[in-house]
Each structure stands twice: as C-alpha cells, then as structure tokens.
C-alpha cells in the first residue's frame, strides 16, 4: 500500500523514526507502520485473542496509521517492536522534601529521558529558601536551587540518544518562594530544559478579583509565613510572561475537581507541554486523529470519525499493556489507572475544507461539536472494552454518577496534545493550532531553498486561477496572504494565520475543546510583538472565566536571538559567579585536588575533590577492597559535580548532604560519618581555595558561542512556538520531544 507522504514527512521519518544500522536507514515507512501495528496487536492475546484476531487487529492498526487518519505519540512509532519498547510520552515524578527523595527523582528522571519520555515535577513540597533544616541544623536553599540541579542533570542525559529531555516545573502560587519562581526564566539562558508554570488556586483567583491579599504557606509545617497582594503576584506573572512567554499558568483546583481517581492522590503537576495532568508516577500514552481526513465533500464524515475513535482507543489501551516502563512504580500506576489521551491534529485544515475561518463563531461551534462527539464515543468504547477486559483497577463509580458510567477501561480517554512531528508526517496542521504560515521556505540543498506551500492553499489557488510561483514567493516572505491584492478576500479570511487572530479567539477555541476533554488542551495564545501586558492579563483572566485548565502565551519575538558572547577568562569568571547560566561548564583540562579516606559502615570510601580557577568543580569516589554501596556514592558524587559546575553554591550542597544517616554507619563504633553523602560533604568542606592558589593557569581557551533561541539546533531554520514548546516545521525537531 502506497502511503501519501510529503517530502518533508519522509525527511522527518528518515531522521527520527525509521530504524537504522549505524547511520544507514534500513526501514521503509511501510515497514515502520507494520512493525508498530504488529507489536501493538500482539497484546490481543493477553485478553483471549487468538492468532486470527491478532492478525485482524494488526491489519486494522496498520490501515489506521498508513491512511494517516491517526498517529500515536512519537515514542510508540520509534520504539514499538524494538528492544527499548518504551511507548509513553509523558510522566510525572514526585519531589518530596528530603535529599534522598530529590536525588532519587533526579535519577528516575534520567532513566525516563533516556527512554524517550518527558517529565513533570511539582516543587511545591520543598521548604522555602532560608527555612531551617532540622535534621542537620542547616539552612534550606529552596526549590529554585534544586530546579537548577535537575536542569543540569537533564543537560547531560540525551533523550533516546538523540535529544535532550524536557521538563515541566510547577510551583503552587502560595509557596513562599513564588516570586523567585516567577522570574526564574526571565533570562533565556536559565533553566533551559524546563517549561515552568504557576499552579493557581481558587483562593488566589478570588483574591485577584477582589483586590485582596492571600497567604503564603510553608509546606514543611503548613504555617502561614505572610500575606501578600494577589494582584501584585498576578501582575508579576503577567510581566514575566510578556517578557518571554514564561511562566504559564495551571489551574490546579480545577484540575483536581475533575480528578478521576481522587483516592489515589492529588494531581500536582503536568507533563512538559501542560496537556496531561498526572498523579506521581503516572504516565500516559497519547495519539491524535487527523481531522482533515474526516472531511469529505465539504462535510465531516461522523461515521468515519466514530470508527476512527473506536479503533484508536483500542490501539492506545493496547499500548499501555505493550510498553516497558522505566520504573516498576510507574508500571503499577499506569496499569492501575490506564489513562490514555486521544486528541486531534489537522483542526485548522479541517476548518479550511469546511470553508470556516479559524477566528469565527462558527469555528468555535465546530470545535465543540467535534470534541463532544470524540469524547462521547471514546467513553462508550472504553466501556465496551471494560466489558471485555475489565475496568481499570482504580475505577470508582461514584466519580462518574452524572455520566451514568458503570464500567470504564480507562480513567481518561481524551487529551489535546501538541503534534509537532507527527503532524508533519500526516501533512496536517498541528494540534488545534491555527496555521502558522501559508507558505514558508525550506532548505533542500546547501544554498538552495524550496517554497513550501500549504497544499489546500495551492489547490484552491490553482482551481481559482490566481496561482503563480511569484505569488508563492511573495507569500513566503511574509508568511501570510493578508493584504495581497492577488488573493481574493474570502481566501484571505479563510487562510488566517496565528498572529492575525485576536488572542480572545485563541482562548475561545481552547475552551471549546476543553469542555469535552478529560485532561487538558495544549495550545499557545499568540500575540503580536507590540502586545501589552494588559493584553496578556486579559487572556489569563479570560482563560479562568472560560474554564480552561491552563494557558500558555507567546508574544512574537520575545524569545528571539541573544547576543554573541565572546569572553576572556575574567568575563567568563564573572558570568559563572553571577550565575547567569546554569548549564554545567565543561570539565577543565587542569584541576588541583585532594583525596581523603573516610571509614564508612561497610569499609573505606576514598573521596577525591578537585578544583579549577573558579572553585571546586568535581568529586570522585571509590570504595576500598571491603566494598560498599559504590553505585550510590558514585551517583551522589556525579550529581554533586554537575551541580558545582552549574554554579550551585558548595555550602548549599554541603548543608543538604551532611547529616544524612545510614544504619551501616551509625551502628558501628569508631565511624565519624553518618553516611556516604555525609562523608562527601565533609570532604568538600575540608577543601578550600582554587587551582589559582596552587598553580598558575598558562592558557585558557575561550570560544564564541552563538545563542540563537529562535533557530533550530539541528537544521538551523527558524523554529516556531506552539502548544507550549519550540518546534521546527522543517525537520521535525521539538524541544519537548
């Protein structure tokens, strides 16, 4: 069967999805879809399906994908039927208020990133900066300092061997460190592996509306620290979002009001793009229906859409069973609640085929009609699956009384996710976003470019007789058809682009989809460069009134090019000491160090602490002949090294590590340390000075680093910001995976 793939789709598939031996592609797109279909269909045997049933479902799944009516999230296409077999895209991990929990979570996040997933965290349980650490008598460094450690650890773990991992950080608005959190990404070089969102509460929003104060609460003891003006905090969020699009906002109380498994805990965080609220240790498998393919003869074919919903839900439920998860805890939570997220792509294309402008009331009504239909039939089919396979273990009938649901296979069935790469494969518009451009230029050879024209625009332009190469070139220069006399007025209205749409219309479309979506809707509200802070404040308030679960805004140009930096030794030193960048600097060529021996409960631990001209830069550990928990001490020392080279204060690290207790140490006489981490802390404390105190640096090589945040790091073309993430329409790169 021939698959109708564009040249761009083939490029993306060969670069990211098709199997390779070395650098040679050894799989065709048909092979890939057959590999995935066969792997997912094998799950049928777990529920009594014989080989004939498996083959029938394999062919149905294959047809579903090769028709480009539906595509699963990228990890499924990449990993199904291979050794890794990790099929989920998004995960949430807990961050508890202890050093053990924090570093355990960092380790677990690294495993997830390595397997191709993104991670979300709530840092709201961490005690605030300068709060007392009772176990050690020290002072806490606060959530933002640990976010920097997470960020640095992420930087050194390649996701799936091809790209960096992506993270979401959420802090509740009543945390005492909320003001520092809000401004933590105003420098575009800070926390580069994180999206950040403020978790808003109903109490806070009521105080904003009333012009009142609200309490900041220490999570350690739940005591009120102080009361602050809600409008002052809200205005800070607005100001920072106006500057560079962050933070976004998430309405946590609203999310938990619709939590389908409240007995299993409170939802505190989402995945990196915000569309998937999850409990700690939950993961979710996502997929999207191509709405453009559901339009026939100028109308939506609802019968085809119904059948596509049903087979897609079965496919996604099977992926839950087929996937290998990075942690046993994740597997247990996933199979307890069985959350899947069926969403859509090609919505803008669908509207064009229906001759409905995106920024019209009819578009809003169409969005709601489509999503209500998808939600309804996804629930009916999930019930049918439950009758065959059983309800998810966490099912509670009392949560669904208004829907008359007595069985349910999946705790959630619908999510509107970003579809950066898979929408390129499907040759469809991304998610529920409007068109970003009608035409754009794509590099095809070293110094040549090709004008990429939206296929529906090209079709209409040719049929109505106004197509020309010169016009397409002209449109590619500005990306829009607005104001071009060659383009009929009705076509200008139909092919409206993201920056031409009033921000309120963006929110109204998001709200229409949200009303019939279990989880959340990933969508960006685009603003022109000249948009004011008041414009952004209005959208935030409107998103609350229209019952969205969160919102991300982006003002055109607010994350554009940064300056080229050329520095000598002193300038680099100033940059590092002022903590303007939290990326871990490379290990220097020359270090000065000391090795100390510490007796621990299970032998000896040898700790080497090395410095360069900026201070301590690395820690190594080795156990003696008697052995010991070498993996734990090595993991601690590696993470400490990353944190030090990322600029975290050594005294802060020492305060957090010292006093950690290990039974093997505290039960044996003559042991002067309480654990391996405590031994490392003591070794760091004993090391003073820098390499400059011991040996002069003869030569320091300083490079020139280009920080262009609006360019794709892989193909160099301009990226666009949509659905809460930087994505490249040219090669399929997505910062959020």
Secondary structure, 3 states (H helix, E strand, C coil): CCCCCCHHHHHHHHHHHCCEECCEECCCHHHHHHHHHHHHHHHHHHHCCCHHHHHHHHHHHHHHHHCCCEEECHHHHHHCCCCCCCCCCEEEECCCCCHHHHHHHHHHHHHHHHHCCEEEEECCCCCCCCCEECCCCEECCCHHHHHHHHHHHHHCCEECCCEECCEEEEEECCCCCHHHHHCCCCCCCCCCCEEEEEEECHHHHHHHHHCCEEEEEECCCCEEEEEEEHHHHHHHHHHHHHHHCCCEEEEHHHHHHCCCCHHHCCCCEECCCCCCEECCCCEEEEEEEEHHHHEECCEECHHHHHHHHHHHHHHHHHHHHHCCCCCHHHHHHHHHHCCEEEEEECHHHHHHHCCCCCCCHHHHHHHHHHHHHHHHHHHHHHHHHHHHHCCCCCCCHHHHHHHCCCCCCCCCCECECCCHHHHHHCCCCCCCCCECCCEEEEEEECCEEEEEECHHHHHHHHHCCCCCHHHHHHHHHHCCCCCCCCCCHHHHHHCCEHHHCCHHHHHHHHHHHHCCCCCCECCEEEECCCCCHHHHHHHHHHHHHCCCCEEEEEECCCCCCCCCEECCHHHHHHHHHCCCCCCCCCCCCCCEEEEEEEEECCEEEEEEEEEECCEEEEEEEEECCCCCCHHHHHHHHHHHHHHHHCCCCHHHHHHHHCCCCCHHHHCCCCCCCCCHHHHHHHHHHHCCCCHHHCCCCCCCCCCEECCCCCECCCCCCECEEECCEEECCCCCCECCC
